[in-house]
Amino acid sequence: MSRQFNVIANNVTVAGATTLIGIRPSATLALRILRMWVGFNGTATSAQNRIEWGRQAAALATVVSATPTKIVESDPVSGIVGGTALAAGTCGINASAEGAGTKTPIGADTFNSLTGWLWVPTPADVIVLAPSSASSFYLWFPAAPSVLTGWHAGVTFEEIG
């Protein structure tokens, strides 16, 4: 049986080009990325925004610790825990520093701040992160949005292992 979890950034103020969500697999769990979203409640003004997702190696972002929320109430807690340095088996939100590691994009898109953005992959597009990966998965703004306050974002992942 699969166990699914959300990592959520709720009503955050970003610092500019910012990692919204970062997740790094543990030594024993592979992770399958099932869904991602970004929304905004800071203004009623229409603006286009860029979003990107992929892997970052080596020097990783410094994030705010966030505990994954289980989707099925009776499931045990996630094997991924909150952390600020994206060490193995940790996740976090809203980076305060991006780290010097190379970001390798898997995908990119644009969206209007009034409508938000949702990515639900077809089976062929599902992203799988290997156990013991030296890279973290990231969802980030590669350029500062026009308004920095009022952002919501999330990633739904499944533990495989």
Disulfide bonds with the S-S distance in Angstrom:
none
